[in-house]
Amino acid sequence: MKTITEIKKIGKGNRYYLFVDDENLGVFEAEVLARHCLKTGQTFDDKFFDDLLIENGDFACFNRGLALLSKAMKTEKLLRDYLKEKKYPLSCIEKAINKLKDYGYIDDKAYAENYISLNSSAKSKRKIKYELLSKGVESEIIDHLLIDNFNDEDELNLCKKLGLKFMKNREIDLANKQKFYNHLAGKGFNFQMIANAWEEITSDRN
């Protein structure tokens, strides 16, 4: 049997150090301690403290994830990576993610829809797809949404729009042509589309 020898508040938050037999067992959430009405001097067996550690880890991990999602949308992958960086056990991370998905806080399709809406006026669909894939959104979801939001004409018009913006106050010469191609390639447009945009932009100036 082991005895709780001290419960020490950490700063102004809702977390506490829990000392058992004068050794720090770790940082615990106030709500977890309150659930069990823990007080100094109480005695429990090893299993109780093992279970308490797991319960606290699950609770803390879920709350950390929820706090992040309350600030901005995240994909499942982004949230998992964030919680791993915070050193939560993998079992706690998976429980937290499943719970957050059940509550509707994680929705990769909704994330992708929002991302496309915010970036469709500044990036090619190839660039957007690459970025969404890196954030963990499935390729099938991305392709379906891009088909609904982009067509070849839209893509060319965007390429020309960004090209015109880039060429504003620039001379039409070989050096700027190379910069033009590099700039639009960096946004994910293919060579032929950039060439078409260059042709239309430069011909309009002549």
C-alpha positions in Angstrom: 0.0 0.0 0.0 1.1 3.6 -0.7 0.1 6.9 0.9 -0.6 10.3 -0.7 1.8 12.5 1.1 1.3 15.8 -0.7 -0.9 17.4 -3.4 0.7 20.6 -4.7 -0.9 23.1 -7.0 1.1 24.2 -10.0 0.9 27.9 -10.7 -2.5 29.4 -11.4 -3.8 26.5 -13.6 -5.8 23.4 -12.7 -2.9 21.0 -12.5 -1.2 19.5 -9.4 1.8 17.5 -8.5 0.8 14.3 -6.7 3.3 12.9 -4.2 3.1 9.3 -3.1 5.3 8.2 -0.3 7.1 11.5 -0.7 7.9 10.8 -4.4 6.4 12.9 -7.2 4.1 10.6 -9.2 3.6 13.2 -11.9 1.3 16.1 -13.0 -2.4 15.5 -12.6 -5.5 17.3 -13.8 -7.6 18.8 -11.0 -10.7 17.1 -12.4 -9.1 13.7 -12.2 -8.1 14.2 -8.6 -11.6 15.5 -7.7 -13.3 12.5 -9.3 -11.6 10.3 -6.6 -11.8 12.9 -3.8 -8.1 12.5 -3.2 -6.6 14.0 -0.1 -3.3 13.9 1.7 -3.0 10.8 4.0 -5.2 8.5 1.9 -3.7 5.0 1.2 -4.2 2.9 -1.9 -2.6 -0.1 -3.6 -0.3 0.0 -6.6 -3.2 -0.8 -9.0 -5.1 2.3 -8.0 -2.2 4.6 -8.8 -1.5 2.7 -12.1 -5.1 3.2 -13.1 -5.0 6.8 -12.0 -2.0 7.5 -14.3 -3.9 6.0 -17.3 -7.1 8.0 -16.5 -5.1 11.2 -16.1 -3.2 10.6 -19.3 -6.4 10.0 -21.2 -8.1 13.1 -19.7 -5.1 15.4 -20.2 -4.5 14.3 -23.8 -8.2 14.8 -24.8 -8.3 18.2 -23.2 -5.0 19.2 -25.0 -6.4 18.1 -28.3 -9.7 19.9 -27.7 -7.9 23.1 -26.8 -5.9 23.0 -30.0 -9.0 22.3 -32.1 -10.9 25.2 -30.5 -8.3 27.6 -32.0 -8.2 26.2 -35.5 -9.3 23.2 -37.6 -6.8 20.3 -37.8 -6.7 17.1 -39.7 -6.4 13.8 -37.8 -2.7 13.6 -38.8 -1.9 17.1 -37.7 -3.5 16.5 -34.3 -1.8 13.2 -33.8 1.6 14.7 -34.7 0.9 17.6 -32.2 0.0 15.2 -29.4 3.0 13.0 -30.1 5.2 16.1 -29.8 3.7 16.7 -26.4 4.9 13.2 -25.4 1.5 11.7 -24.6 1.4 7.9 -24.7 0.2 6.4 -28.0 -2.7 4.7 -26.3 -3.9 8.0 -24.9 -3.5 9.7 -28.2 -5.6 7.1 -30.1 -8.4 7.3 -27.4 -8.4 11.1 -27.6 -8.6 11.2 -31.4 -11.3 8.6 -31.6 -13.3 10.5 -29.0 -12.8 13.8 -30.8 -13.8 12.2 -34.1 -17.0 10.8 -32.5 -17.8 14.3 -31.2 -17.3 15.8 -34.7 -14.2 17.9 -33.8 -12.1 16.1 -36.4 -13.3 16.0 -40.0 -10.7 15.7 -42.7 -13.2 16.4 -45.5 -14.5 19.6 -43.8 -10.9 20.6 -43.3 -10.1 20.1 -47.0 -13.2 22.0 -48.1 -12.2 24.9 -45.9 -8.6 24.8 -47.1 -9.6 24.7 -50.8 -12.0 27.6 -50.2 -9.2 29.7 -48.6 -6.5 28.9 -51.2 -8.3 28.4 -54.5 -7.7 32.0 -55.5 -3.9 31.8 -54.9 -2.7 28.3 -55.7 -3.1 25.7 -58.4 -5.1 22.5 -57.7 -1.8 20.5 -57.9 -0.3 22.7 -55.2 -3.3 22.4 -53.0 -3.5 18.7 -53.4 0.2 18.3 -52.4 -0.3 20.4 -49.3 -3.4 18.6 -48.3 -1.7 15.2 -48.8 1.1 16.4 -46.5 -1.5 17.2 -43.9 -2.9 13.7 -44.0 -6.0 14.1 -46.1 -6.8 11.1 -48.3 -6.2 11.5 -52.0 -9.7 10.4 -52.9 -11.2 13.1 -50.7 -9.0 15.8 -52.3 -9.6 14.7 -55.9 -13.4 14.7 -55.3 -13.4 18.2 -53.9 -11.0 19.6 -56.5 -13.2 18.3 -59.3 -16.2 20.2 -57.7 -14.2 23.4 -57.4 -11.8 23.5 -60.3 -11.9 23.0 -64.1 -9.2 23.6 -66.7 -10.6 27.0 -67.6 -10.6 28.1 -64.0 -7.0 26.9 -63.6 -5.8 28.8 -66.7 -7.6 31.9 -65.6 -6.0 31.7 -62.2 -2.6 31.1 -63.7 -3.0 34.2 -65.9 -4.3 36.3 -63.0 -1.3 35.4 -60.9 1.0 35.9 -63.9 -0.4 39.4 -64.5 0.1 40.3 -60.9 3.7 39.1 -61.0 4.5 40.9 -64.3 3.0 44.2 -63.1 5.7 46.9 -63.5 8.1 44.3 -65.0 9.6 44.4 -68.4 9.0 41.6 -70.9 12.5 40.2 -71.3 14.3 36.9 -71.0 15.2 37.4 -67.3 11.6 38.2 -66.2 10.3 35.4 -68.4 12.4 32.9 -66.4 11.3 34.4 -63.1 7.7 34.3 -64.3 8.0 30.5 -65.1 9.7 29.8 -61.7 7.1 31.8 -59.8 4.1 30.0 -61.3 5.8 26.6 -61.2 6.2 27.2 -57.5 2.5 27.6 -57.2 2.0 24.2 -58.9 1.1 25.1 -62.4 2.4 22.9 -65.2 4.8 24.0 -67.9 2.2 24.1 -70.7 -0.3 26.2 -68.7 2.5 28.7 -67.7 3.5 28.9 -71.3 0.0 29.6 -72.4 -0.4 32.3 -69.7 2.9 33.9 -70.8 1.8 34.0 -74.4 -1.5 35.6 -73.6 0.0 38.1 -71.2 2.8 39.2 -73.5 0.7 39.3 -76.6 -1.8 41.6 -74.9 1.0 44.1 -74.2 2.1 44.2 -77.9 
